[in-house]
Amino acid sequence: MHTESGDPTAQKTVIKGEVILPDRVLSKGVVEITGEKITDIYARSDRMWDGQSYFLDYSDHYISPGFIDLHIHGALGRDFMDADMESFNIIGGHLARAGVSGYLATTLSSPFPSILKVIDSVKRSPIFPLVSKPLGVHIEGPFLNVKWCGAQNANFIRGIAEEDIRSLTEATQGLKTIVTIAPEVENNMRFIHKLRENGIIVAIGHSDATYEQTLEAIRAGISHATHFFNAIPEFHHRDPGIVGAVLESEDVTVELICDGIHVHPASVRLVLDRKGPANICLITDSILAAGLGDGDYILGDLDITVKGEETRLRDGSSLAGSVLTLNKAVKNVLEWTDLSINQVVQMASLNPARVLGLDKDMGSIEKGKCANLTVYDKDFQIKQTYVYGKPVI
């Protein structure tokens, strides 16, 4: 249960540092937290500390909105497909140590009852004292194209059936949900509208759609692109495909895995030039091997190998998610571009909150929003993460 900021018994905490606001960095700024809410933001010189609030001085550190990862499968040997709270908490701890305060638990292509178990676990999660909080679920598969399955198990990939719509809408009722589909497969195109009218965000990914099919799918309601550039055909000047259609469509947001492996820095700059920073969401797509180092692992039923920051199917045929953390992704984009730090941070906080329709409550440091914050040094090493006003690492 979340405490309202108006509760007179709520603990008041005052933290000082370089505060990353939506439009600038407030140097020597102060963020006041009461209970679970941000109740004030001001320059330290504008007001004296009252001597009563719990005061924390993070001078020389950034105070940032907590990051939100829209696409994360697992970490530390655990996967959200485990569908148990122990795995959720272990993964959540890993995420909090990377500055992530909220995320979408992301599934793999599996038998549909297994996916429904993950959805049920996410719905039950608020009653448990988890470190970083699931904000919803990202159903990545099974409604994909086998040709572009990547590290998704091809044995479970199929088109959408009428009963899937009923099961999904019932299971996800009241839950923030993204469903990734390949619109050209079977009857997937005609189900986009039904998913949208039930409050589900529909994304294109693991798809072989043509330029024309992608535009048709966008008109039908697709508004997001899953790990853009990856698991889709490459751009060609005579056949622009999904890449061309998405870059042309102003209302489609894109996910980028900015580890320097999945997407070249020049391609990141290209997307920024076309889409602008407000339409890009940094994600990790991290898997159960994240945080464990080099070695051989099993992702679903598939053998994978991790070497350095690269994760691949054992046969080398495809990348298999990542071991990236979101604080590293933010650092990379800041180094690769001429964007300001507040613009890059927005790509890992406010933009994903906006995709989920949660931007009135979280995603930026503003008075009245949830006190989901992270504190890090100039090298983006995390000092502390606050989730609903509570320090969790």
C-alpha positions in Angstrom: 0.0 0.0 0.0 1.3 3.4 -0.9 1.4 6.3 1.6 0.0 9.6 0.4 2.3 12.6 0.8 -0.4 14.4 2.8 0.1 12.0 5.7 1.3 14.1 8.6 3.2 11.1 10.1 5.1 10.5 6.8 8.9 10.7 7.1 10.3 13.8 5.3 13.7 13.4 3.6 15.8 16.2 2.0 18.4 15.2 -0.5 21.0 17.6 -2.1 22.9 17.2 -5.3 22.9 18.0 -9.0 19.2 17.6 -9.8 18.3 16.4 -13.3 15.1 18.2 -14.2 13.2 17.7 -17.5 14.7 20.8 -19.1 18.0 21.4 -17.2 20.3 20.4 -14.3 19.6 22.3 -11.1 23.1 22.7 -9.5 23.2 22.4 -5.8 19.6 21.5 -5.9 17.4 20.0 -3.2 14.6 17.4 -3.5 12.2 17.1 -0.7 10.5 13.8 -0.2 7.5 13.2 2.1 6.3 9.7 2.3 6.2 8.4 -1.3 6.0 11.8 -3.1 8.3 14.6 -4.2 6.9 17.5 -2.3 9.4 20.3 -3.2 12.4 21.1 -5.4 14.6 24.1 -5.0 18.1 25.5 -5.1 20.0 25.0 -1.8 20.7 28.7 -1.6 17.0 29.6 -1.8 16.1 28.0 1.5 17.7 27.0 4.8 17.4 23.4 6.0 14.8 23.2 8.7 17.1 21.0 10.9 14.2 18.5 11.4 14.0 16.6 8.1 16.3 13.7 7.4 19.1 15.3 5.4 21.4 13.6 2.9 24.1 15.4 1.0 24.9 13.9 -2.4 27.1 16.8 -3.5 29.0 16.0 -6.7 26.4 13.4 -7.5 23.5 13.6 -9.9 20.0 13.1 -8.5 18.0 11.7 -11.4 14.5 10.3 -12.0 14.5 6.5 -11.5 15.1 4.7 -14.7 12.3 2.6 -16.3 13.2 -0.4 -18.4 10.4 -1.4 -20.8 12.2 -4.6 -21.9 14.0 -6.8 -19.4 13.9 -10.6 -19.2 16.1 -11.4 -16.3 19.4 -11.2 -14.4 21.6 -13.1 -11.9 20.4 -16.5 -13.2 16.8 -15.7 -12.9 14.1 -15.1 -15.5 10.7 -13.5 -15.3 9.4 -16.7 -16.9 10.1 -18.4 -13.5 6.9 -16.6 -12.4 7.9 -16.5 -8.7 8.5 -13.6 -6.3 12.0 -14.8 -5.4 13.1 -14.3 -9.0 11.3 -11.0 -9.2 13.1 -9.8 -6.1 16.6 -11.0 -7.2 16.1 -9.4 -10.7 14.7 -6.3 -9.0 17.7 -5.9 -6.8 20.0 -6.1 -9.8 17.9 -3.4 -11.5 17.8 -1.1 -8.5 21.6 -1.3 -8.4 21.6 0.0 -12.0 19.2 2.9 -11.1 16.0 1.2 -12.2 13.0 1.9 -10.1 10.4 0.3 -12.4 10.2 -2.1 -15.3 8.1 -4.3 -17.5 8.6 -8.0 -16.8 9.2 -9.4 -20.3 8.3 -12.8 -21.5 9.8 -15.2 -24.0 7.9 -17.2 -26.7 6.5 -20.1 -24.6 3.4 -22.1 -24.2 0.6 -19.6 -23.6 -0.2 -20.9 -20.0 3.4 -20.1 -19.0 2.9 -16.5 -20.2 -0.3 -16.2 -18.3 1.5 -17.3 -15.2 4.0 -14.4 -15.6 1.1 -12.0 -16.0 -0.5 -13.3 -12.9 2.8 -12.9 -10.9 3.1 -9.3 -12.0 -0.5 -8.7 -10.9 0.2 -10.2 -7.5 3.6 -8.4 -7.0 2.3 -5.3 -5.2 1.6 -7.3 -2.1 5.2 -8.3 -1.8 8.1 -6.1 -0.6 10.0 -6.1 -3.8 13.1 -3.9 -4.4 12.4 -2.4 -7.9 8.8 -2.5 -8.9 7.2 -4.2 -12.0 5.0 -1.6 -13.7 3.4 -4.1 -16.0 4.3 -6.8 -18.5 5.9 -6.9 -22.0 4.6 -9.9 -24.0 7.5 -10.5 -26.5 6.2 -13.5 -28.3 4.8 -15.9 -29.4 3.1 -13.7 -32.1 6.3 -13.2 -34.1 7.8 -14.2 -37.4 9.9 -17.4 -37.3 12.2 -16.0 -39.9 13.3 -13.3 -37.4 12.9 -15.3 -34.2 16.4 -14.5 -33.0 16.8 -16.0 -29.5 13.0 -16.7 -29.3 12.2 -20.4 -29.4 10.7 -21.0 -32.9 8.8 -24.1 -31.6 6.3 -21.8 -29.8 6.0 -19.0 -32.4 2.6 -18.6 -34.0 -0.1 -16.2 -35.1 -2.7 -14.6 -32.8 -6.0 -16.5 -32.4 -9.3 -15.1 -31.2 -9.0 -16.9 -27.9 -5.6 -15.3 -27.3 -7.3 -11.9 -27.4 -9.8 -12.9 -24.8 -7.2 -14.5 -22.6 -4.8 -11.6 -22.8 -7.4 -8.9 -22.2 -8.8 -10.7 -19.2 -5.4 -11.5 -17.7 -3.9 -8.0 -18.2 -7.0 -6.0 -17.2 -5.7 -3.0 -15.2 -2.1 -3.9 -16.0 0.2 -1.8 -18.2 1.0 -4.1 -21.1 3.0 -4.1 -24.3 2.5 -6.9 -26.8 5.1 -7.3 -29.6 3.8 -8.8 -32.8 4.8 -9.4 -36.4 1.8 -7.8 -38.2 2.3 -9.7 -41.5 1.9 -13.2 -39.8 -1.4 -15.0 -40.3 -4.2 -12.8 -39.0 -2.1 -10.6 -36.7 -2.9 -7.5 -38.6 -6.6 -7.6 -38.0 -6.1 -8.1 -34.3 -4.1 -4.9 -33.7 -7.2 -2.8 -33.3 -8.8 -5.3 -30.8 -5.6 -5.2 -28.7 -5.6 -1.4 -28.7 -9.2 -1.0 -27.8 -8.5 -3.1 -24.7 -5.8 -0.8 -23.6 -2.8 -2.9 -24.8 0.2 -1.1 -26.4 1.1 -2.9 -29.6 4.7 -2.9 -30.8 6.2 -4.2 -34.0 9.2 -6.6 -33.7 10.7 -9.9 -34.8 9.0 -9.1 -38.1 9.5 -9.4 -41.8 6.8 -6.8 -42.7 7.3 -4.7 -45.8 7.3 -0.9 -45.7 3.6 -0.9 -46.9 2.6 -3.6 -44.3 4.3 -1.6 -41.5 2.4 1.6 -42.5 -0.8 -0.4 -42.5 0.0 -1.8 -39.1 0.8 1.7 -37.7 -2.6 3.0 -39.1 -4.2 0.0 -37.3 -2.7 1.0 -34.0 0.9 0.0 -33.6 2.7 2.8 -31.7 6.0 1.3 -30.6 9.0 -0.6 -32.1 10.7 -3.4 -30.1 14.5 -3.2 -30.0 14.6 -1.2 -33.1 17.0 -2.4 -35.9 17.3 -5.8 -34.3 15.3 -8.9 -35.4 13.9 -7.1 -38.5 15.2 -6.7 -42.1 18.0 -4.2 -42.7 17.2 -0.9 -44.4 17.6 -0.8 -48.1 17.2 2.3 -50.3 14.9 0.5 -52.7 13.1 -1.5 -49.9 12.9 0.7 -46.8 10.9 -1.9 -44.8 10.1 -1.5 -41.2 13.1 0.8 -40.5 11.9 3.3 -43.1 8.3 3.2 -42.1 9.0 3.6 -38.4 11.5 6.4 -39.0 8.9 8.2 -41.1 6.1 7.8 -38.6 6.2 10.6 -36.0 3.8 8.8 -33.5 5.8 5.6 -33.2 8.3 5.4 -30.3 11.4 3.1 -30.5 13.4 1.0 -28.2 17.2 1.0 -28.5 19.7 -1.3 -26.9 22.7 1.0 -26.6 25.5 -1.4 -25.7 27.5 -0.7 -28.8 26.8 -4.2 -30.0 23.2 -4.3 -31.0 23.2 -0.8 -32.6 26.2 1.2 -33.9 26.5 4.7 -32.3 26.1 6.2 -35.8 22.7 4.5 -36.1 21.7 5.8 -32.7 22.5 9.3 -34.0 20.5 8.7 -37.1 17.4 7.7 -35.2 17.9 10.7 -32.9 18.1 13.0 -35.9 14.8 11.6 -37.4 12.8 10.8 -34.2 14.2 13.2 -31.7 15.1 12.2 -28.1 11.4 12.4 -26.9 10.5 9.4 -29.0 13.3 7.0 -28.0 13.3 4.6 -25.0 16.5 3.1 -23.8 16.1 -0.5 -22.9 18.5 -3.4 -21.9 16.7 -6.5 -23.1 19.0 -8.1 -20.5 18.7 -11.8 -19.9 19.3 -14.2 -16.9 23.1 -14.1 -17.6 23.3 -10.4 -16.7 25.6 -9.9 -13.7 27.1 -13.3 -13.9 30.0 -12.9 -16.3 31.3 -15.0 -19.2 30.0 -18.5 -19.7 27.4 -20.8 -21.2 23.8 -20.5 -20.2 20.3 -21.6 -21.2 17.7 -19.0 -22.2 14.3 -20.8 -22.3 15.4 -24.0 -24.1 18.2 -22.4 -26.1 21.9 -22.6 -25.5 23.7 -19.2 -25.3 27.2 -18.0 -24.7 28.2 -14.8 -23.0 31.6 -13.3 -23.8 32.3 -9.8 -22.5 29.3 -7.7 -23.2 28.1 -9.9 -26.0 25.4 -12.6 -25.7 24.8 -15.0 -28.6 23.1 -18.3 -29.3 25.8 -21.0 -28.9 25.9 -21.6 -32.6 26.7 -17.9 -33.2 23.7 -17.4 -35.5 22.0 -14.6 -33.5 22.4 -12.1 -30.7 20.5 -13.3 -27.6 19.5 -10.3 -25.6 22.2 -8.5 -23.6 23.9 -8.1 -20.2 23.6 -4.3 -20.4 22.5 -2.2 -17.5 20.5 1.0 -18.0 22.9 3.3 -16.3 25.6 2.1 -18.7 23.2 2.7 -21.6 22.6 6.3 -20.5 26.4 6.8 -20.2 27.0 5.4 -23.7 24.4 7.6 -25.4 25.8 10.7 -23.6 29.2 9.8 -24.9 28.0 9.0 -28.5 25.9 12.2 -29.0 25.8 15.9 -28.3 22.7 15.6 -26.2 22.5 17.2 -22.8 22.3 14.8 -19.8 18.7 15.7 -19.1 17.8 14.8 -22.6 19.5 11.4 -22.4 18.1 10.7 -18.9 14.6 11.4 -20.4 15.1 8.5 -22.8 15.5 6.1 -19.8 12.8 7.7 -17.6 10.1 10.1 -18.8 9.8 8.6 -22.3 9.1 5.0 -21.1 6.7 6.5 -18.5 4.9 8.3 -21.3 4.7 5.1 -23.4 2.9 3.5 -20.5 0.7 6.5 -19.7 2.4 6.9 -16.3 4.1 10.2 -16.9 1.7 12.1 -14.6 3.0 10.0 -11.7 6.6 9.2 -12.5 9.5 9.5 -15.0 10.7 13.0 -14.0 11.6 15.0 -10.9 8.6 17.2 -10.4 6.5 18.2 -7.4 3.7 15.8 -6.8 5.2 12.9 -8.6 6.4 9.6 -7.0 9.7 9.8 -5.3 11.3 7.3 -7.7 14.9 8.5 -7.9 18.4 7.4 -8.4 21.7 9.0 -7.4 24.9 8.4 -9.3 28.4 9.9 -9.7 29.8 11.5 -12.9 30.8 8.1 -14.1 27.2 6.8 -13.7 28.0 4.5 -10.8 24.9 4.2 -8.7 25.1 5.5 -5.2 21.4 5.0 -4.2 18.0 4.3 -5.7 14.8 5.4 -4.1 11.5 3.6 -4.9 8.4 5.3 -3.7 10.5 7.4 -1.3 12.5 4.5 0.2 16.2 3.9 -0.3 16.6 0.3 -1.6 20.3 -0.4 -2.1 
